[in-house]
Amino acid sequence: MKSFKFRNVLIAGGTGLLGTNLTEKMSVFKKMNLQSSYLTTKPPKHLKKFYKKYNFLNWKDCIKSTKKKDLVIICAVKAGGIKFMKKNPTKSMTDNLAIRSNLFEACKINNVKKVIWISSSTAYPIKKKPIKEFEMNYDKKTYDEYIITGWVYRFLEKLAEFYLNKKKLNINIIRVSNIYGPYDNFSENFSHVIPSLIKRIIYKNKVLKVWG
């Protein structure tokens, strides 16, 4: 792909697995004014010129970062793997609500043409078989391991629906599951399922416990 219809693009949360890979892929578009955000995690050196520091808990940063943007991709999250969620189910709840709701409102105020928000499969109800999108039921129970996180994402999906239908913000949701790839997190407390399993297999753990 040699062209892209959006010229001014923000990747909010650009130093995580998804944000870094998106930045790398989109950096090839010469006519694009690409900007990715970082807060605590430093960006890769070869992509550094595309990054700017923003704190999306700060309303002024939300307004400033989304101003004159055609496309905003929201990857920003106070993240933790399943181990973190089991031990600290409410730890990042309020921050994650604030980050996303701040960005939704800022995008509306700044008339962003298109918003893509990365949601999570933790919002899904308990099912013994794969489900189709029309079978998604927010009234059904989530998995116990994801009860707080799952309901946070459910609320935010409903909030996104409100912005779409009532405030006419062109917002789209991508609900991801266990993605994996370059720039993933292998830390003990914050890694997700696939890097966690890879790390345990490499270190030959006697018990291979799979959460979730």
C-alpha positions in Angstrom: 0.0 0.0 0.0 1.6 3.3 -1.2 -1.1 5.8 -0.2 -3.4 6.6 2.7 -6.4 8.9 2.6 -5.8 10.5 6.0 -3.0 13.1 6.1 -2.9 14.1 9.8 -2.9 11.1 12.1 -2.5 10.5 15.8 -1.7 7.2 17.4 -2.7 7.7 21.0 -0.7 5.2 23.0 2.1 4.6 20.5 4.7 2.7 22.5 2.7 -0.5 23.3 2.7 -3.6 21.1 -0.1 -2.4 18.8 0.9 1.3 18.8 4.5 0.7 18.0 3.8 -1.6 15.2 1.2 0.8 13.8 3.7 3.6 14.0 6.3 1.5 12.2 3.9 0.5 9.4 2.5 4.0 8.9 5.8 5.8 9.0 6.4 4.8 5.3 3.7 7.2 4.1 5.8 10.2 3.1 2.9 12.7 2.8 1.4 11.8 6.2 1.8 14.0 9.2 2.1 11.1 11.7 2.3 11.6 15.4 2.4 8.9 18.1 2.2 9.5 21.8 4.3 8.2 24.6 4.2 8.8 28.4 6.5 6.5 30.4 7.7 4.0 27.9 10.3 5.4 25.5 9.8 4.9 21.8 12.2 2.9 19.6 15.1 5.1 18.5 14.5 4.6 14.8 10.9 5.9 15.2 11.7 8.7 17.7 10.9 11.6 15.4 7.3 10.5 15.1 6.7 10.7 18.9 5.5 13.4 21.3 4.9 13.1 25.0 1.2 13.3 26.1 -0.6 12.4 29.3 -4.3 11.6 28.4 -5.4 12.0 32.0 -4.7 15.6 31.4 -7.6 17.2 29.5 -5.4 19.9 27.9 -3.1 17.2 26.4 -6.2 15.4 25.0 -7.4 18.6 23.3 -3.9 19.6 22.0 -3.0 16.1 20.6 -6.3 15.7 18.7 -6.4 19.2 17.2 -6.5 19.3 13.4 -6.3 15.5 13.2 -8.1 13.6 10.4 -7.6 10.1 12.0 -7.1 9.2 15.7 -6.3 5.6 16.6 -6.8 5.1 20.4 -4.4 2.4 21.7 -3.7 4.3 25.0 -4.4 2.1 28.0 -3.1 1.5 31.6 -2.5 -2.1 30.8 -1.7 -5.3 32.7 -1.7 -9.0 31.9 -4.0 -11.6 33.5 -1.7 -11.9 36.5 -2.0 -8.2 37.2 -5.8 -8.3 36.7 -6.1 -11.2 39.1 -4.1 -9.4 41.9 -5.2 -5.8 41.2 -8.7 -5.9 39.5 -9.6 -2.3 40.2 -6.0 -0.8 40.0 -6.3 0.9 36.6 -10.1 1.1 36.4 -10.6 4.9 36.9 -7.5 5.8 34.7 -8.7 3.7 31.8 -12.2 5.2 32.0 -10.8 8.7 32.1 -8.2 8.2 29.3 -10.8 6.9 26.8 -13.7 9.2 27.7 -11.3 12.2 27.6 -10.1 11.2 24.1 -13.6 10.5 22.8 -14.8 14.0 23.9 -11.6 15.7 22.6 -12.0 14.1 19.2 -15.6 15.3 19.1 -14.7 18.9 20.0 -11.9 18.9 17.4 -14.1 17.4 14.7 -11.8 14.5 14.0 -12.9 12.8 10.8 -12.4 9.2 11.9 -11.7 7.6 15.3 -10.6 4.0 15.8 -10.6 2.7 19.3 -9.0 -0.6 20.4 -11.4 -2.5 22.7 -10.8 -5.9 24.3 -12.2 -9.4 24.2 -12.5 -9.2 28.0 -15.9 -7.7 27.3 -17.3 -10.9 25.9 -19.8 -13.0 28.0 -19.0 -16.6 29.1 -19.6 -18.9 26.1 -18.5 -22.5 25.4 -18.3 -21.8 21.7 -17.2 -19.0 19.4 -19.9 -16.3 19.0 -20.9 -14.0 16.2 -21.0 -10.2 16.7 -24.9 -10.2 16.8 -24.7 -12.7 19.7 -22.8 -10.2 21.8 -24.8 -9.7 25.0 -23.7 -7.0 27.5 -26.2 -8.4 30.1 -24.5 -11.8 30.4 -21.8 -12.5 32.9 -18.2 -11.9 32.0 -15.4 -14.4 33.0 -14.5 -14.0 36.6 -10.8 -13.2 35.8 -11.9 -10.2 33.8 -14.9 -9.0 35.7 -13.8 -5.4 36.4 -11.8 -5.0 33.2 -14.6 -6.6 31.1 -17.2 -4.2 32.5 -15.0 -1.2 32.0 -14.7 -2.1 28.3 -18.4 -2.8 28.1 -19.2 0.7 29.4 -16.7 2.3 27.1 -18.2 0.4 24.1 -21.6 1.8 25.0 -20.1 5.2 25.5 -18.5 5.0 22.0 -22.0 4.0 20.7 -23.4 7.1 22.3 -20.8 9.3 20.6 -21.5 7.6 17.2 -25.3 7.8 17.4 -26.0 10.9 19.4 -22.9 13.1 18.8 -22.2 11.9 15.3 -18.6 11.1 15.9 -17.3 8.7 13.3 -15.9 6.2 15.8 -15.1 2.5 15.1 -14.4 -0.3 17.6 -11.9 -3.1 17.1 -12.2 -5.7 19.8 -8.9 -7.6 20.0 -7.9 -10.8 21.7 -4.5 -12.3 22.2 -2.4 -10.4 19.7 1.3 -11.0 19.7 4.4 -9.7 17.8 7.4 -7.5 17.8 7.6 -5.0 20.7 5.5 -7.2 23.0 5.9 -7.2 26.8 7.6 -10.1 28.5 7.7 -8.7 32.0 6.6 -10.9 34.9 3.6 -8.9 36.0 2.4 -7.2 32.9 2.8 -9.6 30.0 -0.2 -11.0 28.2 -1.0 -14.7 27.5 1.2 -15.5 24.6 4.5 -13.9 25.7 3.8 -15.2 29.2 3.5 -18.8 27.9 6.6 -18.4 25.6 8.7 -17.2 28.6 7.6 -20.1 30.8 8.3 -22.6 28.1 11.8 -21.1 27.5 12.6 -21.3 31.2 11.2 -24.8 31.4 8.7 -24.2 34.2 7.6 -27.6 35.7 4.0 -26.4 35.8 2.6 -24.6 32.8 -0.4 -22.8 34.3 -2.7 -21.0 31.8 -4.9 -18.2 33.1 -8.1 -17.2 31.5 
